[in-house]
Amino acid sequence: MYTLKVEKMSCGGCAARVTRAVQAVDPRAKVEVLLKDRLVQVESAEALDAIAGAITSAGYPATQATQI
C-alpha cells in the first residue's frame, strides 16, 4: 500500500479525479482519499512512480507521504 500526499486536492471533485487517475493506471486499485489530510492511500500492483505520475498528470502534484 502506498500513501501519497496530494497538496492541491481540496474537494470531493478533486478526490474523484485523483481516484479516476489512479484507476486509469490500475483499474483494480483500491483507493482511499483522506481529504482533510490531503492523503491518498492506494493498494495496487503498479509501481509507486506510475501511481504518483498519474495523479500528478491529472493536475494534483503527488509525493510519497512520510511514514510516522
DSSP file (Angstrom, degrees, kcal/mol; ACC not computed):
  #  RESIDUE AA STRUCTURE BP1 BP2  ACC     N-H-->O    O-->H-N    N-H-->O    O-->H-N    TCO  KAPPA ALPHA  PHI   PSI    X-CA   Y-CA   Z-CA
    1    1 A M              0   0    0      0, 0.0     2,-0.4     0, 0.0    42,-0.2   0.000 360.0 360.0 360.0 138.3    0.0    0.0    0.0
    2    2 A Y  E     -A   42   0A   0     40,-3.0    40,-2.7     2,-0.0     2,-0.5  -0.859 360.0-156.4-108.9 144.3    1.2    3.5   -0.9
    3    3 A T  E     -A   41   0A   0     -2,-0.4    62,-2.9    38,-0.2     2,-0.4  -0.988  17.4-171.6-119.7 123.0    0.4    6.7    1.0
    4    4 A L  E     -AB  40  64A   0     36,-2.9    36,-2.2    -2,-0.5     2,-0.5  -0.907  21.4-136.4-118.3 140.5    0.7    9.8   -1.1
    5    5 A K  E     -AB  39  63A   0     58,-3.4    58,-2.0    -2,-0.4     2,-0.5  -0.847  20.1-173.0 -91.4 125.6    0.5   13.5   -0.1
    6    6 A V  E >   - B   0  62A   0     32,-2.8     3,-1.3    -2,-0.5    56,-0.2  -0.845   1.7-175.0-125.2  91.6   -1.6   15.4   -2.7
    7    7 A E  T 3  S+     0   0    0     54,-0.8    -1,-0.1    -2,-0.5    55,-0.1   0.832  77.2  49.6 -61.4 -40.8   -1.4   19.1   -1.8
    8    8 A K  T 3  S+     0   0    0     53,-0.3     2,-0.7    30,-0.1    -1,-0.3   0.427  80.9 109.6 -85.3   4.0   -3.8   20.6   -4.3
    9    9 A M    <   +     0   0    0     -3,-1.3    -3,-0.1    52,-0.2     3,-0.1  -0.699  31.2 146.0 -82.4 116.1   -6.7   18.2   -3.5
   10   10 A S        +     0   0    0     -2,-0.7     2,-0.3     1,-0.1    -1,-0.2   0.460  51.4  32.0-133.7  -2.8   -9.3   20.2   -1.7
   11   11 A C  S  > S-     0   0    0      1,-0.1     4,-2.3    24,-0.0     5,-0.2  -0.911  83.7 -93.4-149.8 174.6  -12.8   19.0   -2.5
   12   12 A G  H  > S+     0   0    0     -2,-0.3     4,-2.2     1,-0.2     5,-0.1   0.844 122.2  55.2 -62.3 -34.7  -14.8   15.9   -3.4
   13   13 A G  H  > S+     0   0    0      2,-0.2     4,-2.1     1,-0.2    -1,-0.2   0.899 107.6  49.7 -65.1 -40.2  -14.4   16.6   -7.1
   14   14 A C  H  > S+     0   0    0      2,-0.2     4,-2.6     1,-0.2    -2,-0.2   0.928 109.7  51.5 -61.5 -45.6  -10.7   16.7   -6.7
   15   15 A A  H  X S+     0   0    0     -4,-2.3     4,-2.4     1,-0.2    -2,-0.2   0.891 109.3  50.1 -60.0 -40.7  -10.9   13.4   -4.8
   16   16 A A  H  X S+     0   0    0     -4,-2.2     4,-2.4     2,-0.2    -1,-0.2   0.899 110.9  48.8 -65.8 -40.7  -12.9   11.8   -7.7
   17   17 A R  H  X S+     0   0    0     -4,-2.1     4,-2.2     2,-0.2    -2,-0.2   0.895 111.5  49.6 -66.4 -39.7  -10.4   13.0  -10.3
   18   18 A V  H  X S+     0   0    0     -4,-2.6     4,-2.2     2,-0.2    -2,-0.2   0.923 111.2  49.7 -63.8 -43.9   -7.5   11.6   -8.3
   19   19 A T  H  X S+     0   0    0     -4,-2.4     4,-2.5     1,-0.2    -2,-0.2   0.921 111.1  48.8 -60.9 -44.5   -9.3    8.3   -7.9
   20   20 A R  H  X S+     0   0    0     -4,-2.4     4,-1.2     1,-0.2    -1,-0.2   0.881 109.0  53.9 -63.5 -37.9  -10.0    8.1  -11.6
   21   21 A A  H  X S+     0   0    0     -4,-2.2     4,-0.9     2,-0.2     3,-0.2   0.918 111.0  45.4 -63.1 -43.4   -6.4    8.9  -12.4
   22   22 A V  H >X S+     0   0    0     -4,-2.2     4,-2.2     1,-0.2     3,-0.9   0.933 112.9  50.0 -64.7 -45.2   -5.2    6.0  -10.2
   23   23 A Q  H 3< S+     0   0    0     -4,-2.5    -1,-0.2     1,-0.3    -2,-0.2   0.649 100.4  64.2 -73.7 -13.6   -7.7    3.6  -11.7
   24   24 A A  H 3< S+     0   0    0     -4,-1.2    -1,-0.3    -3,-0.2    -2,-0.2   0.819 110.3  39.4 -71.8 -31.2   -6.7    4.6  -15.2
   25   25 A V  H << S+     0   0    0     -4,-0.9    -2,-0.2    -3,-0.9    -1,-0.1   0.876 138.8  12.2 -81.2 -42.2   -3.3    3.1  -14.4
   26   26 A D    ><  -     0   0    0     -4,-2.2     3,-2.3    -5,-0.1    -1,-0.3  -0.829  63.2-167.9-140.5  96.8   -4.7    0.1  -12.4
   27   27 A P  T 3  S+     0   0    0      0, 0.0    -4,-0.1     0, 0.0    -1,-0.1   0.716  91.5  53.6 -59.2 -20.2   -8.5   -0.5  -12.7
   28   28 A R  T 3  S+     0   0    0      2,-0.1    -5,-0.1    -5,-0.0    15,-0.0   0.403  81.8 124.3 -94.8   2.3   -8.3   -2.9   -9.8
   29   29 A A    <   -     0   0    0     -3,-2.3     2,-0.6    -7,-0.1    15,-0.2  -0.312  58.2-135.8 -64.3 143.3   -6.6   -0.5   -7.4
   30   30 A K  E     -C   43   0A   0     13,-2.2    13,-2.6    -8,-0.0     2,-0.5  -0.911  25.7-168.2 -99.2 125.2   -8.2    0.3   -4.1
   31   31 A V  E     -C   42   0A   0     -2,-0.6     2,-0.5    11,-0.2    11,-0.2  -0.957  12.9-176.0-121.9 128.2   -8.2    4.0   -3.4
   32   32 A E  E     -C   41   0A   0      9,-2.8     9,-3.2    -2,-0.5     2,-0.5  -0.987  12.0-156.8-123.5 121.7   -9.0    5.7   -0.1
   33   33 A V  E     -C   40   0A   0     -2,-0.5     2,-0.8     7,-0.2     7,-0.2  -0.858   9.7-167.2-101.9 125.8   -8.9    9.5   -0.1
   34   34 A L  E >>> -C   39   0A   0      5,-3.2     5,-2.0    -2,-0.5     4,-0.9  -0.784  14.1-179.9-108.0  83.4   -8.4   11.3    3.2
   35   35 A L  G >45S+     0   0    0     -2,-0.8     3,-0.9     1,-0.3    -1,-0.2   0.864  73.7  55.5 -58.5 -44.5   -9.4   14.7    2.0
   36   36 A K  G 345S+     0   0    0      1,-0.3    -1,-0.3    -3,-0.1    -2,-0.0   0.874 117.6  36.2 -57.7 -38.7   -8.9   16.6    5.3
   37   37 A D  G <45S-     0   0    0     -3,-0.6    -1,-0.3     2,-0.1    -2,-0.2   0.478 107.2-125.6 -92.4  -3.6   -5.3   15.4    5.5
   38   38 A R  T <<5 +     0   0    0     -3,-0.9   -32,-2.8    -4,-0.9     2,-0.3   0.899  64.6 137.9  55.6  44.3   -4.8   15.6    1.7
   39   39 A L  E   < -AC   5  34A   0     -5,-2.0    -5,-3.2   -34,-0.2     2,-0.4  -0.897  40.2-162.0-118.8 148.8   -3.6   12.0    1.6
   40   40 A V  E     -AC   4  33A   0    -36,-2.2   -36,-2.9    -2,-0.3     2,-0.5  -0.997   5.5-158.7-129.1 126.2   -4.4    9.2   -0.8
   41   41 A Q  E     -AC   3  32A   0     -9,-3.2    -9,-2.8    -2,-0.4     2,-0.4  -0.919  14.4-172.1-105.6 128.5   -3.9    5.6    0.2
   42   42 A V  E     -AC   2  31A   0    -40,-2.7   -40,-3.0    -2,-0.5     2,-0.6  -0.974  18.4-164.1-126.8 128.7   -3.6    3.2   -2.8
   43   43 A E  E     + C   0  30A   0    -13,-2.6   -13,-2.2    -2,-0.4     2,-0.3  -0.950  39.8 138.8-107.8 111.8   -3.4   -0.6   -2.8
   44   44 A S        -     0   0    0     -2,-0.6    -2,-0.1   -15,-0.2     4,-0.1  -0.989  60.4-134.4-153.8 153.5   -2.1   -1.5   -6.2
   45   45 A A  S    S+     0   0    0     -2,-0.3    -1,-0.1     2,-0.1     2,-0.1   0.578  82.7  97.4 -83.7 -12.3    0.2   -3.9   -8.0
   46   46 A E  S    S-     0   0    0      1,-0.1    -2,-0.2     2,-0.1   -20,-0.1  -0.358  87.3 -92.2 -75.3 158.3    1.5   -0.9  -10.1
   47   47 A A     >  -     0   0    0      1,-0.1     4,-1.9    -2,-0.1     3,-0.3  -0.333  28.6-119.0 -69.7 150.3    4.7    0.9   -9.1
   48   48 A L  H  > S+     0   0    0      1,-0.2     4,-3.1     2,-0.2     5,-0.3   0.895 114.0  56.6 -54.8 -43.5    4.6    3.9   -6.9
   49   49 A D  H  > S+     0   0    0      1,-0.2     4,-2.3     2,-0.2    -1,-0.2   0.875 106.4  49.7 -59.5 -38.5    6.1    6.1   -9.6
   50   50 A A  H  > S+     0   0    0     -3,-0.3     4,-1.9     2,-0.2    -1,-0.2   0.907 113.8  45.0 -67.4 -41.8    3.3    5.1  -12.0
   51   51 A I  H  X S+     0   0    0     -4,-1.9     4,-2.0     2,-0.2    -2,-0.2   0.949 116.1  45.1 -67.2 -49.6    0.6    5.9   -9.5
   52   52 A A  H  X S+     0   0    0     -4,-3.1     4,-2.6     1,-0.2    10,-0.3   0.889 112.3  53.3 -62.0 -39.2    2.2    9.2   -8.4
   53   53 A G  H  X S+     0   0    0     -4,-2.3     4,-2.6    -5,-0.3    -1,-0.2   0.888 107.5  50.3 -63.5 -40.1    2.8   10.2  -12.0
   54   54 A A  H  X S+     0   0    0     -4,-1.9     4,-1.2     2,-0.2    -1,-0.2   0.907 112.5  46.5 -65.2 -41.7   -0.9    9.6  -13.0
   55   55 A I  H  <>S+     0   0    0     -4,-2.0     5,-1.8     2,-0.2     3,-0.3   0.923 113.8  48.3 -66.1 -44.0   -2.1   11.8  -10.1
   56   56 A T  H ><5S+     0   0    0     -4,-2.6     3,-1.9     1,-0.2    -2,-0.2   0.908 108.6  53.9 -62.5 -42.6    0.4   14.5  -11.0
   57   57 A S  H 3<5S+     0   0    0     -4,-2.6    -1,-0.2     1,-0.3    -2,-0.2   0.786 101.1  60.8 -63.0 -27.0   -0.6   14.4  -14.7
   58   58 A A  T 3<5S-     0   0    0     -4,-1.2    -1,-0.3    -3,-0.3    -2,-0.2   0.484 130.2 -95.4 -78.8  -1.9   -4.2   14.9  -13.6
   59   59 A G  T < 5S+     0   0    0     -3,-1.9    -3,-0.2    -4,-0.2    -2,-0.2   0.575  96.9 106.6 102.6  11.6   -3.1   18.2  -12.1
   60   60 A Y      < -     0   0    0     -5,-1.8    -2,-0.2    -6,-0.1    -3,-0.1  -0.824  66.7-137.0-126.1  91.3   -2.5   17.2   -8.5
   61   61 A P        -     0   0    0      0, 0.0   -54,-0.8     0, 0.0     2,-0.4  -0.227  27.3-165.4 -52.6 125.1    1.2   17.0   -7.6
   62   62 A A  E     +B    6   0A   0    -10,-0.3     2,-0.3   -56,-0.2   -56,-0.2  -0.938  14.5 174.0-121.8 136.7    1.7   13.8   -5.6
   63   63 A T  E     -B    5   0A   0    -58,-2.0   -58,-3.4    -2,-0.4     2,-0.2  -0.954  43.8 -89.4-134.4 155.8    4.6   12.7   -3.4
   64   64 A Q  E     -B    4   0A   0     -2,-0.3   -60,-0.3   -60,-0.2     2,-0.1  -0.470  47.8-123.4 -65.7 130.8    5.1    9.8   -1.2
   65   65 A A        -     0   0    0    -62,-2.9     2,-0.3    -2,-0.2   -62,-0.2  -0.467  24.9-107.1 -75.3 145.8    4.0   10.7    2.3
   66   66 A T        -     0   0    0     -2,-0.1     2,-0.2     1,-0.1    -1,-0.1  -0.577  35.6-123.7 -71.9 130.2    6.4   10.4    5.2
   67   67 A Q              0   0    0     -2,-0.3    -1,-0.1     1,-0.1    -3,-0.0  -0.556 360.0 360.0 -77.4 139.3    5.6    7.4    7.3
   68   68 A I              0   0    0     -2,-0.2    -1,-0.1     0, 0.0    -2,-0.0   0.406 360.0 360.0 -95.5 360.0    5.0    8.1   11.0
